Every structure is written in C-alpha cells, then in structure tokens.
Amino acid sequence: MIKSINSTELKTMLDNNEELVLIDCREQEEWDEGHIEGAKFIPLSKFPEIYANDLKDKEANIILQCRSGRRSLNACQFLLGEDFENLTNLEDGILGWQNNGYETVK
C-alpha cells in the first residue's frame, strides 16, 4: 500500500526524529540545486539499477519525493512491485517543501 503525506507532515516527522528513509528520486541537476537534509539520492532514471544499494529493509518506513509528487509515486509503485511494504509519497514534492519555507541543503 502507498500512503501520501504533504510537506508539513514530513517536516513534523523529521522534527520528531521519526525513523524513516527519505529518498529523493529527482535527477542530478535538480538534486544539486537543493534537497532536503538527510535524503538519499536515487534518481528515477536509474532507480531499478541502484535502489538495492540503499534500500535493504523492505519493512522500513520509506518516503519518496521528487519535484511535484509524480515521479516519486512511480518510484513507490516500482518498490511496491519489489515487495516493499511501508511506502509513502510526498504528494507536494520539493515544491511544496520550499513553498512552506522549509530549508534545503546543497
């Protein structure tokens, strides 16, 4: 099952130090412009080839994000097919994160 959250909910989770794995599936140029601190970079264009390097626990709380929520939903669907169980899509993506004034790092 794929859940959805918005950037305000993600910020609360991060502020509360909840156990989660945040995956940014945008492309290199987008990542370089700024990303959420603590996120792991797995671009959607290379996702099938490299996701297993960073995602070993199929029961971990995995949150995927991209620019607006579309690519991250695709990544969620891919991981669902690989038997990952606890998947969440950041429905408003990095755009929502930035629109709320939350910080990014380079």
C-alpha positions as CSV (number, residue, x, y, z in Angstrom):
1,M,0.0,0.0,0.0
2,I,1.2,3.5,-0.8
3,K,0.3,6.3,1.6
4,S,0.5,10.0,0.8
5,I,1.7,12.9,3.0
6,N,2.4,16.6,2.4
7,S,5.5,18.5,3.2
8,T,4.1,19.8,6.5
9,E,3.6,16.3,7.7
10,L,7.1,15.3,6.6
11,K,8.6,18.3,8.4
12,T,6.8,17.2,11.6
13,M,8.1,13.6,11.2
14,L,11.7,14.9,10.6
15,D,11.5,17.3,13.6
16,N,10.3,14.5,15.8
17,N,13.2,12.3,14.6
18,E,10.9,9.6,13.4
19,E,12.6,6.6,11.9
20,L,12.3,6.8,8.2
21,V,14.3,6.6,5.0
22,L,13.8,9.7,2.7
23,I,14.5,9.1,-1.0
24,D,14.9,11.9,-3.5
25,C,14.2,10.5,-6.9
26,R,14.8,13.7,-8.9
27,E,17.7,13.9,-11.4
28,Q,21.3,15.1,-10.6
29,E,20.8,18.7,-11.7
30,E,17.7,19.0,-9.5
31,W,19.4,17.4,-6.6
32,D,22.4,19.8,-6.9
33,E,20.1,22.8,-6.8
34,G,18.9,21.8,-3.3
35,H,17.5,18.9,-1.4
36,I,16.0,18.0,2.0
37,E,18.7,17.3,4.5
38,G,19.2,13.6,5.2
39,A,17.6,12.5,1.9
40,K,19.3,9.8,-0.1
41,F,19.7,10.4,-3.8
42,I,18.3,7.7,-6.2
43,P,17.3,9.3,-9.5
44,L,14.2,7.7,-11.1
45,S,16.1,7.3,-14.4
46,K,18.5,4.8,-12.6
47,F,16.1,3.6,-9.9
48,P,15.8,-0.1,-11.0
49,E,19.6,-0.4,-11.3
50,I,20.7,1.2,-8.0
51,Y,17.8,1.2,-5.5
52,A,19.0,-2.0,-3.8
53,N,22.3,-0.3,-2.8
54,D,20.4,1.9,-0.3
55,L,17.2,0.1,0.4
56,K,17.8,-3.2,2.1
57,D,15.0,-3.3,4.7
58,K,11.7,-4.0,2.9
59,E,9.8,-3.1,6.1
60,A,11.4,0.3,6.7
61,N,9.3,3.4,6.6
62,I,10.3,4.8,3.2
63,I,9.2,8.2,2.0
64,L,9.8,9.1,-1.6
65,Q,9.9,12.6,-3.0
66,C,10.6,14.4,-6.3
67,R,9.7,17.8,-7.6
68,S,5.9,17.6,-7.5
69,G,5.0,14.1,-6.5
70,R,4.6,12.3,-9.8
71,R,8.0,10.7,-10.2
72,S,8.1,9.7,-6.6
73,L,4.7,8.0,-7.0
74,N,6.2,6.0,-9.9
75,A,9.1,5.0,-7.6
76,C,6.6,3.9,-4.9
77,Q,4.8,1.8,-7.4
78,F,8.1,0.2,-8.5
79,L,9.1,-0.6,-4.9
80,L,5.6,-2.0,-4.2
81,G,6.3,-4.5,-7.0
82,E,9.6,-5.4,-5.3
83,D,7.7,-6.3,-2.1
84,F,8.4,-3.2,-0.1
85,E,5.6,-2.7,2.4
86,N,5.7,0.7,4.0
87,L,5.8,3.3,1.2
88,T,4.8,6.9,1.4
89,N,4.7,9.5,-1.4
90,L,5.4,13.2,-0.7
91,E,2.4,14.4,-2.7
92,D,3.6,18.0,-3.0
93,G,7.2,17.3,-3.5
94,I,10.2,19.6,-3.1
95,L,8.0,22.4,-4.5
96,G,5.6,22.1,-1.5
97,W,8.6,21.9,0.9
98,Q,10.1,25.1,-0.5
99,N,6.7,26.9,-0.7
100,N,6.3,26.3,3.0
101,G,9.7,28.0,3.6
102,Y,11.4,24.8,4.8
103,E,15.2,24.7,4.2
104,T,17.1,22.7,1.6
105,V,20.8,22.0,1.5
106,K,23.3,21.7,-1.4
